[in-house]
Amino acid sequence: MRTPIGVRGFPHDLMIWLPRHPRAAAALALVGLLTACGGATTNKDATAIIGALGTNGVPAKLGTVYDENTDPNKLLGRPNGYLSKAEFTDSRVKADKAGSVEVFEDADSAEARAEYIQALGKTPMLAEYTYVKGNVVVRVDKDMAPSDAKAYEDALNEIVE
């Protein structure tokens, strides 16, 4: 007897036939589902991401590095919060900070944070560029030229695979 196992959507439908091993088939299906869901992640903290941004084509320089006592959002290390956060400067923006990097436990948490930030950004005063890749959110000041801000997204895509 052969047991069919279907895995849908990553990157296309896949049917695997395993002869007489339904437990092995179930384990294989579970592995396929788990790897299809999570997305890319990195073990780098916000400081390391900013350093990597600086070596991937954008002039990001490390600014303030936050800890659980100095984090203005009170999310660092807290439930549903980020694991690390740091700000960066960029010579093309005259503000004290050009943006920030937030690193989360998983991709879902980062995506939820990006959605929250983008909802706030519907108010022009709070608008900013927000890029998410895996478990990392990069926020860039709205005063940066769109093409310069896009370079941050491109660099992030190189860093988090």
KELUMMAR-566970 format. One line per 8 residues: their letters; for each residue x negated, y, z of C-alpha. Coordinates in Angstrom, 2 decimals, padded with zeros to 5 digits. Layout:
// residues N
a	X/Y/Z ~ ...
//
This chain:
// residues 161
mrtpigvr	000.00/000.00/000.00 ~ -001.25/003.50/-000.87 ~ -000.40/006.58/001.18 ~ 000.07/009.94/-000.59 ~ -001.21/013.09/001.08 ~ -000.28/016.47/-000.35 ~ -002.13/019.69/000.33 ~ -000.49/022.77/-001.15
gfphdlmi	-001.83/026.17/-002.09 ~ -005.62/026.06/-001.64 ~ -006.42/026.80/-004.43 ~ -003.78/024.61/-006.09 ~ -001.59/021.65/-005.26 ~ -003.65/018.55/-004.56 ~ -002.50/014.98/-004.18 ~ -004.83/012.43/-002.62
wlprhpra	-004.06/008.71/-002.49 ~ -005.68/006.80/000.34 ~ -005.19/003.04/000.35 ~ -003.80/001.60/003.59 ~ -005.16/004.32/005.89 ~ -002.27/006.53/006.97 ~ -004.17/007.83/010.03 ~ -007.14/008.82/007.91
aaalalvg	-004.75/010.41/005.45 ~ -003.09/012.42/008.23 ~ -006.47/013.58/009.56 ~ -007.55/014.65/006.08 ~ -004.32/016.60/005.60 ~ -004.82/018.35/008.94 ~ -008.38/019.34/008.05 ~ -007.16/020.72/004.73
lltacgga	-004.45/022.78/006.37 ~ -006.77/024.18/009.05 ~ -009.45/025.23/006.60 ~ -006.88/026.83/004.29 ~ -005.43/029.06/007.01 ~ -008.22/030.80/008.89 ~ -010.04/032.86/006.28 ~ -013.61/034.03/006.51
ttnkdata	-015.15/034.89/009.85 ~ -018.48/036.05/011.13 ~ -020.35/035.58/014.38 ~ -021.91/039.05/014.06 ~ -020.86/041.76/016.49 ~ -019.89/045.30/015.46 ~ -023.46/046.59/015.87 ~ -024.82/043.91/013.53
iigalgtn	-022.05/044.56/010.99 ~ -022.94/048.27/010.91 ~ -026.60/047.37/010.39 ~ -025.58/045.07/007.56 ~ -023.37/047.77/006.02 ~ -026.45/049.99/005.96 ~ -028.40/047.37/004.03 ~ -025.55/046.70/001.59
gvpaklgt	-025.34/050.00/-000.21 ~ -023.71/052.46/002.21 ~ -025.54/054.99/004.42 ~ -023.94/053.81/007.68 ~ -025.92/054.61/010.82 ~ -025.04/053.20/014.21 ~ -023.25/055.63/016.50 ~ -021.41/054.88/019.73
vydentdp	-021.27/051.26/020.88 ~ -018.35/050.64/023.19 ~ -018.00/048.40/026.22 ~ -014.88/047.46/028.17 ~ -015.09/050.67/030.22 ~ -015.73/053.15/027.40 ~ -013.41/051.75/024.71 ~ -010.86/054.52/023.99
nkllgrpn	-008.21/051.99/022.91 ~ -008.65/049.73/025.96 ~ -008.65/046.66/023.69 ~ -012.24/045.45/024.07 ~ -012.27/042.01/025.65 ~ -008.58/042.16/026.50 ~ -005.82/039.82/025.26 ~ -005.23/040.33/021.52
gylskaef	-008.09/042.85/021.47 ~ -011.42/042.89/019.74 ~ -014.66/041.24/020.87 ~ -016.82/044.23/019.95 ~ -016.42/047.78/018.63 ~ -018.88/050.39/017.43 ~ -018.73/053.65/015.50 ~ -020.95/054.69/012.62
tdsrvkad	-021.99/057.93/011.01 ~ -022.41/058.64/007.31 ~ -024.18/061.72/005.94 ~ -021.34/062.26/003.44 ~ -018.85/062.98/006.27 ~ -019.34/066.03/008.48 ~ -017.39/064.57/011.41 ~ -019.09/063.11/014.51
kagsvevf	-018.11/059.69/013.25 ~ -017.45/058.39/009.76 ~ -015.72/055.25/010.95 ~ -015.81/052.21/013.14 ~ -016.10/048.44/013.08 ~ -013.97/046.11/015.19 ~ -014.70/042.38/015.38 ~ -011.96/039.99/016.49
edadsaea	-011.80/036.36/017.58 ~ -010.02/035.34/014.37 ~ -008.76/036.61/011.02 ~ -005.11/036.76/012.12 ~ -005.93/039.18/014.95 ~ -007.94/041.39/012.61 ~ -005.12/041.43/010.07 ~ -002.59/042.36/012.78
raeyiqal	-004.82/045.22/013.91 ~ -005.23/046.48/010.32 ~ -001.46/046.42/009.82 ~ -000.97/048.39/013.04 ~ -003.56/050.99/012.00 ~ -002.02/051.33/008.54 ~ 001.43/051.84/010.07 ~ 000.01/054.67/012.21
gktpmlae	-001.64/056.08/009.08 ~ 001.73/056.93/007.58 ~ 001.34/060.11/009.63 ~ -001.11/062.19/007.53 ~ -003.08/063.35/010.56 ~ -003.85/059.71/011.48 ~ -004.48/058.38/007.96 ~ -007.75/056.56/007.24
ytyvkgnv	-009.17/053.88/005.00 ~ -008.80/050.46/006.63 ~ -010.53/047.35/005.29 ~ -010.22/043.87/006.73 ~ -012.21/040.79/005.81 ~ -011.93/037.68/007.94 ~ -012.18/038.69/011.58 ~ -013.63/042.18/010.90
vvrvdkdm	-011.85/045.52/010.52 ~ -013.76/048.49/009.09 ~ -012.12/051.88/009.52 ~ -013.39/054.81/007.44 ~ -012.59/058.51/007.90 ~ -010.00/059.88/005.45 ~ -012.33/062.78/004.54 ~ -014.65/060.41/002.70
apsdakay	-014.26/060.36/-001.08 ~ -012.24/057.34/-002.24 ~ -015.15/055.87/-004.23 ~ -017.49/056.24/-001.24 ~ -014.93/054.59/001.06 ~ -014.50/051.75/-001.47 ~ -018.23/051.09/-001.17 ~ -017.57/050.14/002.48
edalneiv	-015.02/047.56/001.38 ~ -017.47/046.17/-001.18 ~ -020.24/045.96/001.43 ~ -017.89/044.28/003.93 ~ -017.01/041.66/001.31 ~ -020.73/040.89/000.96 ~ -021.28/040.60/004.71 ~ -018.29/038.44/005.69
e	-017.96/035.38/003.49
//
